[in-house]
Amino acid sequence: MNNYHEHEQQTPRLNPFVSVWLHPKQTAAFMMEYKSLGFAFLLVSLGYIGAMFSGLIDSDIYPGMAIWLIALLGIVVSPLLGIIITAIYAGVLLLFGKLFQGTATYQGMFKSLSLTLIPSIALLPFYLIWLFTSPESLLISEFTGTMPIIFWVTILITIVTGIWSFVITIAVVAEAHQISNWKAFFTVFIPSVIMFILFLVLFVIIIFGLIGIGLFFDTP
């Protein structure tokens, strides 16, 4: 009984939406022990909705698609896509962390990674305001008018949250695997480089394939 109370004192109750910004490791430990996968799914879903809206910049899908439809598709599609991507990413970081004697479980890694989406959740209100008040400046790449104040505010917050999300990622991976921050950095960095190279090779293959097809059909 005494051990139970001591354990409760060692792992204080936290609000992940607040604590993750300054105490990501403690928040990851709390998340893994006390929060359900359902809560992690909620964080991922909301975070990817925010990330999706940030990806709309200069997308040129407006005015071909109505504003309400853009928002609806983002709210419906992003959560499913986010859960799939996070599930894969958790498996990748689980495997690479083992190279550095990491001890994370898959569920623990998934829960920890869901915390990295909280900064993206913070972006949601700013992008929604931008989308509905000045869709042209957000969505049209050749927009030449005066940028609204919400543009400058949102871009600044996007940069800050992007950087902080990376910092949180290193910290929660370190906590999940019980390894140092440096080992966690390479756990994240190595698969990222490998994936970048694979995508680059695939891109080059596709480009040369399209060029070859074009030359074939242009041949008299």
C-alpha positions in Angstrom: 0.0 0.0 0.0 2.8 2.4 0.9 4.6 1.5 -2.4 1.4 2.4 -4.3 1.2 5.8 -2.7 4.9 6.4 -3.3 4.4 5.6 -7.0 1.5 8.0 -7.2 3.7 10.7 -5.8 6.5 10.0 -8.2 4.2 10.3 -11.2 2.1 13.5 -10.7 -1.1 14.0 -12.5 -0.5 16.2 -15.5 -2.5 18.0 -18.2 -0.7 16.9 -21.4 -2.0 19.9 -23.4 -0.1 22.2 -21.0 2.8 20.1 -19.6 4.2 18.8 -22.9 5.5 22.2 -23.8 8.0 22.4 -21.0 8.1 18.9 -19.5 7.8 16.5 -22.4 9.5 13.6 -20.7 7.4 13.7 -17.6 4.3 14.1 -19.8 5.3 11.1 -21.9 5.8 9.0 -18.7 2.3 10.1 -17.5 0.8 9.5 -21.0 2.2 5.9 -21.2 1.0 5.0 -17.7 -2.3 6.7 -17.2 -3.8 7.7 -20.6 -5.6 5.3 -22.9 -5.0 4.6 -26.6 -8.3 6.4 -27.3 -6.9 9.6 -25.9 -3.8 9.1 -28.0 -6.0 8.7 -31.1 -7.8 11.9 -30.2 -4.5 13.8 -30.0 -3.3 12.4 -33.3 -6.6 13.1 -35.0 -6.8 16.7 -33.9 -3.1 17.3 -34.6 -3.3 16.0 -38.1 -6.3 18.3 -38.8 -4.1 21.2 -37.8 -1.2 19.9 -39.9 -3.5 19.4 -42.9 -4.6 23.0 -42.8 -1.0 24.2 -42.6 -0.4 22.2 -45.8 -3.1 24.1 -47.7 -0.8 27.1 -48.2 -0.6 28.0 -51.9 -2.4 24.7 -52.8 -4.5 26.4 -55.5 -7.5 24.2 -54.7 -9.6 27.4 -54.2 -11.9 28.6 -55.8 -12.3 25.3 -57.6 -13.4 23.8 -54.2 -15.7 25.5 -51.8 -14.3 26.6 -48.4 -16.8 24.5 -46.4 -15.9 21.4 -48.4 -12.1 22.0 -47.9 -12.7 22.3 -44.1 -15.0 19.2 -44.1 -12.6 17.0 -46.0 -9.7 18.0 -43.7 -11.8 17.2 -40.6 -12.9 13.8 -42.1 -9.8 12.6 -43.9 -6.9 13.9 -41.7 -7.6 11.8 -38.5 -7.6 8.5 -40.4 -4.5 9.4 -42.3 -2.8 10.7 -39.2 -3.5 7.5 -37.2 -2.1 5.4 -40.1 1.0 7.5 -40.4 1.6 7.6 -36.7 1.1 3.9 -36.4 3.8 3.2 -39.0 6.1 5.9 -37.6 5.8 4.3 -34.1 6.9 1.0 -35.5 9.8 2.5 -37.3 11.1 4.3 -34.2 10.5 1.3 -32.1 12.8 -0.8 -34.3 15.5 1.8 -34.7 15.5 2.6 -31.0 16.3 -1.1 -30.3 19.7 -0.4 -32.0 20.5 1.9 -29.1 19.3 -0.5 -26.5 15.8 1.1 -26.3 13.2 -0.6 -24.2 9.9 1.0 -25.5 6.8 -1.0 -26.3 4.8 -0.3 -29.4 1.8 1.0 -27.4 4.1 3.2 -25.3 5.8 4.6 -28.4 2.4 5.4 -30.1 1.1 7.2 -27.0 4.3 9.1 -26.7 4.3 10.2 -30.3 0.8 11.4 -30.0 2.1 14.2 -27.8 4.2 15.6 -30.7 0.9 16.5 -32.4 -0.2 18.9 -29.6 1.7 21.9 -31.2 -0.3 21.2 -34.4 -3.5 21.3 -32.5 -2.5 24.8 -31.4 -2.4 25.8 -35.0 -6.1 24.9 -35.7 -7.8 28.1 -34.7 -5.4 30.3 -36.5 -5.7 28.4 -39.8 -9.5 28.2 -39.5 -9.6 32.0 -39.0 -7.3 32.5 -42.0 -9.3 30.0 -44.2 -12.6 31.7 -43.6 -11.5 35.4 -43.5 -9.0 35.4 -46.3 -9.1 32.2 -48.3 -7.4 33.8 -51.4 -4.2 34.7 -49.4 -4.0 31.2 -47.9 -4.9 29.0 -50.9 -3.9 30.9 -54.1 -0.2 30.8 -54.9 -0.4 33.8 -57.2 -2.2 36.0 -54.7 -0.9 39.6 -55.1 -3.0 41.5 -52.6 -2.1 42.7 -49.1 -1.5 39.9 -46.7 -3.8 40.0 -43.7 -2.5 40.2 -40.1 -3.6 36.6 -39.5 -1.0 35.5 -42.2 1.9 36.9 -40.2 0.6 35.6 -36.9 -0.1 32.2 -38.2 3.2 31.8 -40.1 5.2 32.8 -37.0 3.3 30.4 -34.8 3.7 27.6 -37.4 7.5 28.1 -37.4 7.7 28.1 -33.6 5.5 25.1 -33.1 7.3 23.2 -35.9 10.6 23.6 -34.1 9.1 22.8 -30.7 7.4 19.7 -32.1 10.8 18.3 -33.1 12.2 19.0 -29.6 9.2 17.2 -28.1 9.7 14.3 -30.5 13.3 13.8 -29.3 12.3 14.0 -25.6 9.3 11.6 -25.8 11.3 9.1 -27.8 14.1 9.2 -25.2 11.5 8.7 -22.5 9.7 5.9 -24.2 12.9 4.0 -25.0 14.7 5.0 -21.7 17.7 6.3 -23.6 19.6 9.5 -23.8 18.5 12.5 -25.9 21.4 12.0 -28.3 20.4 8.4 -28.9 16.8 9.5 -29.3 18.0 12.1 -31.8 19.7 9.5 -34.0 16.7 7.1 -33.5 14.6 9.8 -35.2 17.3 11.1 -37.6 18.5 7.9 -39.2 15.1 6.6 -40.5 14.2 10.1 -41.6 17.4 10.2 -43.8 16.7 6.7 -45.1 13.1 7.6 -46.0 14.3 10.8 -47.7 16.8 8.9 -49.8 14.2 6.2 -50.7 11.7 8.9 -51.7 14.4 10.7 -53.7 15.3 7.6 -55.6 11.7 6.8 -56.3 11.1 10.3 -57.5 14.1 10.1 -59.9 12.9 6.7 -61.2 9.4 8.1 -61.8 10.8 11.2 -63.6 13.1 9.1 -65.9 10.2 6.7 -66.5 8.0 9.5 -67.6 10.7 10.9 -69.8 11.3 7.5 -71.3 7.5 7.1 -72.0 7.4 10.5 -73.5 10.4 9.8 -75.9 8.8 6.4 -76.8 5.5 8.0 -77.9 7.3 10.9 -79.6 9.3 8.5 -81.8 8.0 8.5 -85.4 
